């Protein structure tokens, strides 16, 4: 085998190794990314909804306190 052929075979082997080492994980990440993004977005929505419920409860408490205060001190 000549030097040029050895260089060509070596280059192809290195290229193949890089394709497996770099391309494999990138391919797997690309396949899993939609599921990861969906899970993250679901968690964000759940948190926002929980905070909305919590805010609603606080609004009800403040409203009740203001109503009670208004009733104790007479109409404004």
Biopython code that builds the backbone (N, CA, C, O; Angstrom):
import numpy as np
from Bio.PDB.StructureBuilder import StructureBuilder

atoms = [
    (1, "UNK", "N", (0.859, -1.167, 0.000)),
    (1, "UNK", "CA", (0.000, 0.000, 0.000)),
    (1, "UNK", "C", (0.902, 1.226, 0.000)),
    (1, "UNK", "O", (1.850, 1.321, 0.780)),
    (2, "UNK", "N", (0.593, 2.145, -0.875)),
    (2, "UNK", "CA", (1.432, 3.332, -0.991)),
    (2, "UNK", "C", (1.113, 4.324, 0.122)),
    (2, "UNK", "O", (0.123, 4.187, 0.839)),
    (3, "UNK", "N", (1.960, 5.302, 0.242)),
    (3, "UNK", "CA", (1.799, 6.326, 1.279)),
    (3, "UNK", "C", (0.485, 7.098, 1.096)),
    (3, "UNK", "O", (-0.205, 7.403, 2.070)),
    (4, "UNK", "N", (0.154, 7.405, -0.140)),
    (4, "UNK", "CA", (-1.086, 8.139, -0.418)),
    (4, "UNK", "C", (-2.307, 7.314, -0.029)),
    (4, "UNK", "O", (-3.282, 7.855, 0.493)),
    (5, "UNK", "N", (-2.259, 6.013, -0.281)),
    (5, "UNK", "CA", (-3.375, 5.148, 0.076)),
    (5, "UNK", "C", (-3.505, 5.035, 1.598)),
    (5, "UNK", "O", (-4.611, 5.040, 2.139)),
    (6, "UNK", "N", (-2.363, 4.933, 2.276)),
    (6, "UNK", "CA", (-2.400, 4.873, 3.743)),
    (6, "UNK", "C", (-2.984, 6.165, 4.313)),
    (6, "UNK", "O", (-3.776, 6.139, 5.255)),
    (7, "UNK", "N", (-2.588, 7.274, 3.738)),
    (7, "UNK", "CA", (-3.112, 8.558, 4.195)),
    (7, "UNK", "C", (-4.623, 8.631, 3.977)),
    (7, "UNK", "O", (-5.354, 9.109, 4.845)),
    (8, "UNK", "N", (-5.088, 8.163, 2.832)),
    (8, "UNK", "CA", (-6.506, 8.176, 2.519)),
    (8, "UNK", "C", (-7.292, 7.280, 3.472)),
    (8, "UNK", "O", (-8.344, 7.683, 3.970)),
    (9, "UNK", "N", (-6.798, 6.077, 3.731)),
    (9, "UNK", "CA", (-7.467, 5.156, 4.647)),
    (9, "UNK", "C", (-7.480, 5.736, 6.065)),
    (9, "UNK", "O", (-8.502, 5.677, 6.749)),
    (10, "UNK", "N", (-6.371, 6.286, 6.501)),
    (10, "UNK", "CA", (-6.292, 6.901, 7.826)),
    (10, "UNK", "C", (-7.239, 8.075, 7.954)),
    (10, "UNK", "O", (-7.896, 8.238, 8.982)),
    (11, "UNK", "N", (-7.311, 8.891, 6.919)),
    (11, "UNK", "CA", (-8.221, 10.041, 6.943)),
    (11, "UNK", "C", (-9.672, 9.584, 7.031)),
    (11, "UNK", "O", (-10.468, 10.158, 7.774)),
    (12, "UNK", "N", (-10.012, 8.544, 6.264)),
    (12, "UNK", "CA", (-11.375, 8.031, 6.313)),
    (12, "UNK", "C", (-11.695, 7.439, 7.674)),
    (12, "UNK", "O", (-12.812, 7.599, 8.167)),
    (13, "UNK", "N", (-10.737, 6.757, 8.291)),
    (13, "UNK", "CA", (-10.955, 6.197, 9.623)),
    (13, "UNK", "C", (-11.170, 7.304, 10.655)),
    (13, "UNK", "O", (-12.065, 7.209, 11.495)),
    (14, "UNK", "N", (-10.357, 8.341, 10.592)),
    (14, "UNK", "CA", (-10.505, 9.464, 11.517)),
    (14, "UNK", "C", (-11.849, 10.148, 11.297)),
    (14, "UNK", "O", (-12.537, 10.499, 12.256)),
    (15, "UNK", "N", (-12.218, 10.335, 10.044)),
    (15, "UNK", "CA", (-13.498, 10.953, 9.727)),
    (15, "UNK", "C", (-14.656, 10.101, 10.247)),
    (15, "UNK", "O", (-15.617, 10.633, 10.803)),
    (16, "UNK", "N", (-14.570, 8.798, 10.071)),
    (16, "UNK", "CA", (-15.604, 7.895, 10.579)),
    (16, "UNK", "C", (-15.684, 7.927, 12.093)),
    (16, "UNK", "O", (-16.776, 7.931, 12.661)),
    (17, "UNK", "N", (-14.526, 7.951, 12.754)),
    (17, "UNK", "CA", (-14.499, 8.009, 14.213)),
    (17, "UNK", "C", (-15.123, 9.307, 14.715)),
    (17, "UNK", "O", (-15.904, 9.296, 15.667)),
    (18, "UNK", "N", (-14.783, 10.413, 14.082)),
    (18, "UNK", "CA", (-15.375, 11.692, 14.470)),
    (18, "UNK", "C", (-16.881, 11.694, 14.240)),
    (18, "UNK", "O", (-17.634, 12.241, 15.045)),
    (19, "UNK", "N", (-17.317, 11.087, 13.148)),
    (19, "UNK", "CA", (-18.748, 11.031, 12.867)),
    (19, "UNK", "C", (-19.475, 10.254, 13.958)),
    (19, "UNK", "O", (-20.568, 10.639, 14.372)),
    (20, "UNK", "N", (-18.870, 9.162, 14.424)),
    (20, "UNK", "CA", (-19.513, 8.360, 15.470)),
    (20, "UNK", "C", (-19.453, 9.079, 16.813)),
    (20, "UNK", "O", (-20.451, 9.129, 17.531)),
    (21, "UNK", "N", (-18.309, 9.630, 17.155)),
    (21, "UNK", "CA", (-18.119, 10.256, 18.468)),
    (21, "UNK", "C", (-18.904, 11.563, 18.594)),
    (21, "UNK", "O", (-19.474, 11.846, 19.648)),
    (22, "UNK", "N", (-18.933, 12.346, 17.540)),
    (22, "UNK", "CA", (-19.628, 13.634, 17.601)),
    (22, "UNK", "C", (-21.060, 13.508, 17.081)),
    (22, "UNK", "O", (-21.990, 14.039, 17.689)),
    (23, "UNK", "N", (-21.235, 12.826, 15.989)),
    (23, "UNK", "CA", (-22.547, 12.733, 15.365)),
    (23, "UNK", "C", (-23.545, 11.915, 16.159)),
    (23, "UNK", "O", (-24.727, 12.255, 16.199)),
    (24, "UNK", "N", (-23.094, 10.846, 16.791)),
    (24, "UNK", "CA", (-23.993, 9.988, 17.566)),
    (24, "UNK", "C", (-24.703, 10.732, 18.682)),
    (24, "UNK", "O", (-25.933, 10.732, 18.728)),
    (25, "UNK", "N", (-23.960, 11.372, 19.588)),
    (25, "UNK", "CA", (-24.624, 12.130, 20.653)),
    (25, "UNK", "C", (-25.493, 13.279, 20.130)),
    (25, "UNK", "O", (-26.554, 13.556, 20.689)),
    (26, "UNK", "N", (-25.051, 13.945, 19.065)),
    (26, "UNK", "CA", (-25.876, 15.021, 18.501)),
    (26, "UNK", "C", (-27.184, 14.479, 17.951)),
    (26, "UNK", "O", (-28.231, 15.107, 18.106)),
    (27, "UNK", "N", (-27.134, 13.328, 17.315)),
    (27, "UNK", "CA", (-28.347, 12.707, 16.793)),
    (27, "UNK", "C", (-29.287, 12.328, 17.935)),
    (27, "UNK", "O", (-30.489, 12.586, 17.865)),
    (28, "UNK", "N", (-28.744, 11.719, 18.978)),
    (28, "UNK", "CA", (-29.579, 11.331, 20.118)),
    (28, "UNK", "C", (-30.187, 12.551, 20.804)),
    (28, "UNK", "O", (-31.348, 12.524, 21.215)),
    (29, "UNK", "N", (-29.412, 13.604, 20.926)),
    (29, "UNK", "CA", (-29.915, 14.837, 21.531)),
    (29, "UNK", "C", (-31.020, 15.441, 20.680)),
    (29, "UNK", "O", (-32.018, 15.926, 21.212)),
    (30, "UNK", "N", (-30.852, 15.416, 19.372)),
    (30, "UNK", "CA", (-31.877, 15.955, 18.480)),
    (30, "UNK", "C", (-33.167, 15.147, 18.588)),
    (30, "UNK", "O", (-34.258, 15.708, 18.483)),
    (31, "UNK", "N", (-33.054, 13.849, 18.793)),
    (31, "UNK", "CA", (-34.244, 13.016, 18.931)),
    (31, "UNK", "C", (-34.941, 13.257, 20.273)),
    (31, "UNK", "O", (-36.169, 13.206, 20.344)),
    (32, "UNK", "N", (-34.179, 13.516, 21.328)),
    (32, "UNK", "CA", (-34.741, 13.665, 22.666)),
    (32, "UNK", "C", (-35.171, 15.107, 22.965)),
    (32, "UNK", "O", (-35.946, 15.326, 23.896)),
    (33, "UNK", "N", (-34.697, 16.074, 22.215)),
    (33, "UNK", "CA", (-34.952, 17.481, 22.519)),
    (33, "UNK", "C", (-36.438, 17.843, 22.554)),
    (33, "UNK", "O", (-36.835, 18.565, 23.469)),
    (34, "UNK", "N", (-37.282, 17.397, 21.631)),
    (34, "UNK", "CA", (-38.702, 17.759, 21.733)),
    (34, "UNK", "C", (-39.336, 17.279, 23.045)),
    (34, "UNK", "O", (-40.149, 17.987, 23.639)),
    (35, "UNK", "N", (-38.968, 16.097, 23.486)),
    (35, "UNK", "CA", (-39.512, 15.578, 24.746)),
    (35, "UNK", "C", (-39.005, 16.399, 25.930)),
    (35, "UNK", "O", (-39.759, 16.676, 26.863)),
    (36, "UNK", "N", (-37.748, 16.783, 25.895)),
    (36, "UNK", "CA", (-37.165, 17.595, 26.968)),
    (36, "UNK", "C", (-37.862, 18.958, 27.019)),
    (36, "UNK", "O", (-38.216, 19.444, 28.093)),
    (37, "UNK", "N", (-38.055, 19.566, 25.847)),
    (37, "UNK", "CA", (-38.715, 20.877, 25.799)),
    (37, "UNK", "C", (-40.166, 20.786, 26.261)),
    (37, "UNK", "O", (-40.656, 21.689, 26.938)),
    (38, "UNK", "N", (-40.856, 19.706, 25.900)),
    (38, "UNK", "CA", (-42.243, 19.520, 26.319)),
    (38, "UNK", "C", (-42.330, 19.391, 27.833)),
    (38, "UNK", "O", (-43.207, 19.983, 28.461)),
    (39, "UNK", "N", (-41.429, 18.623, 28.414)),
    (39, "UNK", "CA", (-41.428, 18.445, 29.869)),
    (39, "UNK", "C", (-41.134, 19.766, 30.575)),
    (39, "UNK", "O", (-41.772, 20.096, 31.575)),
    (40, "UNK", "N", (-40.181, 20.510, 30.062)),
    (40, "UNK", "CA", (-39.836, 21.802, 30.666)),
    (40, "UNK", "C", (-41.014, 22.775, 30.566)),
    (40, "UNK", "O", (-41.339, 23.465, 31.532)),
    (41, "UNK", "N", (-41.648, 22.824, 29.400)),
    (41, "UNK", "CA", (-42.784, 23.735, 29.222)),
    (41, "UNK", "C", (-43.960, 23.328, 30.104)),
    (41, "UNK", "O", (-44.655, 24.185, 30.649)),
    (42, "UNK", "N", (-44.183, 22.026, 30.244)),
    (42, "UNK", "CA", (-45.255, 21.537, 31.107)),
    (42, "UNK", "C", (-45.012, 21.983, 32.548)),
    (42, "UNK", "O", (-45.940, 22.403, 33.239)),
    (43, "UNK", "N", (-43.758, 21.887, 32.993)),
    (43, "UNK", "CA", (-43.408, 22.315, 34.349)),
    (43, "UNK", "C", (-43.627, 23.818, 34.518)),
    (43, "UNK", "O", (-44.115, 24.258, 35.558)),
    (44, "UNK", "N", (-43.268, 24.612, 33.494)),
    (44, "UNK", "CA", (-43.480, 26.059, 33.564)),
    (44, "UNK", "C", (-44.961, 26.402, 33.646)),
    (44, "UNK", "O", (-45.362, 27.267, 34.424)),
    (45, "UNK", "N", (-45.772, 25.721, 32.840)),
    (45, "UNK", "CA", (-47.214, 25.980, 32.850)),
    (45, "UNK", "C", (-47.815, 25.584, 34.186)),
    (45, "UNK", "O", (-48.649, 26.301, 34.738)),
    (46, "UNK", "N", (-47.388, 24.438, 34.704)),
    (46, "UNK", "CA", (-47.900, 23.995, 36.007)),
    (46, "UNK", "C", (-47.567, 25.011, 37.091)),
    (46, "UNK", "O", (-48.409, 25.324, 37.932)),
    (47, "UNK", "N", (-46.340, 25.525, 37.074)),
    (47, "UNK", "CA", (-45.931, 26.519, 38.060)),
    (47, "UNK", "C", (-46.770, 27.789, 37.921)),
    (47, "UNK", "O", (-47.217, 28.354, 38.919)),
    (48, "UNK", "N", (-46.979, 28.233, 36.683)),
    (48, "UNK", "CA", (-47.780, 29.444, 36.462)),
    (48, "UNK", "C", (-49.211, 29.251, 36.948)),
    (48, "UNK", "O", (-49.801, 30.156, 37.538)),
    (49, "UNK", "N", (-49.763, 28.073, 36.697)),
    (49, "UNK", "CA", (-51.139, 27.822, 37.147)),
    (49, "UNK", "C", (-51.215, 27.757, 38.665)),
    (49, "UNK", "O", (-52.158, 28.276, 39.263)),
    (50, "UNK", "N", (-50.231, 27.125, 39.290)),
    (50, "UNK", "CA", (-50.220, 27.069, 40.759)),
    (50, "UNK", "C", (-50.100, 28.475, 41.337)),
    (50, "UNK", "O", (-50.764, 28.801, 42.321)),
    (51, "UNK", "N", (-49.256, 29.308, 40.731)),
    (51, "UNK", "CA", (-49.108, 30.686, 41.211)),
    (51, "UNK", "C", (-50.402, 31.463, 40.992)),
    (51, "UNK", "O", (-50.762, 32.309, 41.811)),
    (52, "UNK", "N", (-51.101, 31.183, 39.897)),
    (52, "UNK", "CA", (-52.379, 31.845, 39.644)),
    (52, "UNK", "C", (-53.411, 31.485, 40.705)),
    (52, "UNK", "O", (-54.151, 32.348, 41.176)),
    (53, "UNK", "N", (-53.458, 30.202, 41.080)),
    (53, "UNK", "CA", (-54.381, 29.769, 42.133)),
    (53, "UNK", "C", (-54.007, 30.434, 43.454)),
    (53, "UNK", "O", (-54.874, 30.893, 44.197)),
    (54, "UNK", "N", (-52.704, 30.479, 43.738)),
    (54, "UNK", "CA", (-52.222, 31.106, 44.964)),
    (54, "UNK", "C", (-52.570, 32.596, 44.965)),
    (54, "UNK", "O", (-53.012, 33.134, 45.980)),
    (55, "UNK", "N", (-52.368, 33.258, 43.819)),
    (55, "UNK", "CA", (-52.726, 34.678, 43.714)),
    (55, "UNK", "C", (-54.220, 34.878, 43.939)),
    (55, "UNK", "O", (-54.625, 35.822, 44.617)),
    (56, "UNK", "N", (-55.030, 34.003, 43.380)),
    (56, "UNK", "CA", (-56.484, 34.107, 43.561)),
    (56, "UNK", "C", (-56.844, 33.996, 45.042)),
    (56, "UNK", "O", (-57.691, 34.743, 45.533)),
    (57, "UNK", "N", (-56.205, 33.067, 45.753)),
    (57, "UNK", "CA", (-56.471, 32.908, 47.178)),
    (57, "UNK", "C", (-56.082, 34.173, 47.943)),
    (57, "UNK", "O", (-56.813, 34.625, 48.824)),
    (58, "UNK", "N", (-54.930, 34.734, 47.598)),
    (58, "UNK", "CA", (-54.495, 35.963, 48.272)),
    (58, "UNK", "C", (-55.442, 37.119, 47.975)),
    (58, "UNK", "O", (-55.740, 37.921, 48.860)),
    (59, "UNK", "N", (-55.918, 37.209, 46.726)),
    (59, "UNK", "CA", (-56.871, 38.265, 46.374)),
    (59, "UNK", "C", (-58.142, 38.108, 47.192)),
    (59, "UNK", "O", (-58.701, 39.095, 47.671)),
    (60, "UNK", "N", (-58.600, 36.877, 47.353)),
    (60, "UNK", "CA", (-59.797, 36.633, 48.157)),
    (60, "UNK", "C", (-59.570, 37.040, 49.611)),
    (60, "UNK", "O", (-60.450, 37.638, 50.230)),
    (61, "UNK", "N", (-58.407, 36.723, 50.156)),
    (61, "UNK", "CA", (-58.099, 37.087, 51.546)),
    (61, "UNK", "C", (-58.081, 38.593, 51.720)),
    (61, "UNK", "O", (-58.694, 39.124, 52.646)),
    (62, "UNK", "N", (-57.374, 39.287, 50.823)),
    (62, "UNK", "CA", (-57.289, 40.747, 50.920)),
    (62, "UNK", "C", (-58.669, 41.361, 50.748)),
    (62, "UNK", "O", (-59.028, 42.292, 51.468)),
    (63, "UNK", "N", (-59.441, 40.850, 49.802)),
    (63, "UNK", "CA", (-60.796, 41.356, 49.606)),
    (63, "UNK", "C", (-61.657, 41.163, 50.839)),
    (63, "UNK", "O", (-62.416, 42.056, 51.216)),
    (64, "UNK", "N", (-61.546, 40.002, 51.471)),
    (64, "UNK", "CA", (-62.314, 39.737, 52.697)),
    (64, "UNK", "C", (-61.887, 40.680, 53.812)),
    (64, "UNK", "O", (-62.727, 41.209, 54.539)),
    (65, "UNK", "N", (-60.578, 40.892, 53.947)),
    (65, "UNK", "CA", (-60.084, 41.800, 54.984)),
    (65, "UNK", "C", (-60.588, 43.219, 54.746)),
    (65, "UNK", "O", (-61.016, 43.894, 55.683)),
    (66, "UNK", "N", (-60.540, 43.668, 53.500)),
    (66, "UNK", "CA", (-61.033, 45.010, 53.193)),
    (66, "UNK", "C", (-62.531, 45.114, 53.438)),
    (66, "UNK", "O", (-63.008, 46.126, 53.952)),
    (67, "UNK", "N", (-63.269, 44.086, 53.078)),
    (67, "UNK", "CA", (-64.715, 44.085, 53.308)),
    (67, "UNK", "C", (-65.016, 44.130, 54.802)),
    (67, "UNK", "O", (-65.873, 44.896, 55.244)),
    (68, "UNK", "N", (-64.301, 43.296, 55.590)),
    (68, "UNK", "CA", (-64.508, 43.289, 57.045)),
    (68, "UNK", "C", (-64.156, 44.642, 57.647)),
    (68, "UNK", "O", (-64.873, 45.144, 58.513)),
    (69, "UNK", "N", (-63.065, 45.229, 57.199)),
    (69, "UNK", "CA", (-62.638, 46.538, 57.695)),
    (69, "UNK", "C", (-63.689, 47.597, 57.355)),
    (69, "UNK", "O", (-63.997, 48.470, 58.166)),
    (70, "UNK", "N", (-64.217, 47.501, 56.169)),
    (70, "UNK", "CA", (-65.227, 48.451, 55.747)),
    (70, "UNK", "C", (-66.495, 48.304, 56.582)),
    (70, "UNK", "O", (-67.123, 49.298, 56.948)),
    (71, "UNK", "N", (-66.866, 47.072, 56.879)),
    (71, "UNK", "CA", (-68.071, 46.816, 57.685)),
    (71, "UNK", "C", (-67.874, 47.259, 59.145)),
    (71, "UNK", "O", (-68.812, 47.744, 59.778)),
    (72, "UNK", "N", (-66.642, 47.090, 59.682)),
    (72, "UNK", "CA", (-66.385, 47.496, 61.068)),
    (72, "UNK", "C", (-66.422, 48.997, 61.220)),
    (72, "UNK", "O", (-66.942, 49.508, 62.211)),
    (73, "UNK", "N", (-65.880, 49.709, 60.258)),
    (73, "UNK", "CA", (-65.771, 51.158, 60.375)),
    (73, "UNK", "C", (-66.920, 51.876, 59.657)),
    (73, "UNK", "O", (-66.898, 53.098, 59.505)),
    (74, "UNK", "N", (-67.859, 51.157, 59.247)),
    (74, "UNK", "CA", (-68.977, 51.792, 58.527)),
    (74, "UNK", "C", (-68.618, 51.980, 57.069)),
    (74, "UNK", "O", (-67.495, 51.712, 56.643)),
    (75, "UNK", "N", (-69.567, 52.432, 56.340)),
    (75, "UNK", "CA", (-69.341, 52.670, 54.903)),
    (75, "UNK", "C", (-68.312, 53.778, 54.723)),
    (75, "UNK", "O", (-68.179, 54.655, 55.577)),
    (76, "UNK", "N", (-67.606, 53.736, 53.637)),
    (76, "UNK", "CA", (-66.568, 54.746, 53.395)),
    (76, "UNK", "C", (-67.191, 56.020, 53.040)),
    (76, "UNK", "O", (-66.492, 57.003, 52.797)),
]
sb = StructureBuilder()
sb.init_structure("model")
sb.init_model(0)
sb.init_chain("A")
sb.init_seg("    ")
for serial, (resi, resn, name, xyz) in enumerate(atoms, 1):
    if name == "N":
        sb.init_residue(resn, " ", resi, " ")
    sb.init_atom(name, np.array(xyz, "f"), 0.0, 1.0, " ", f" {name:<3s}", serial, name[0])
structure = sb.get_structure()
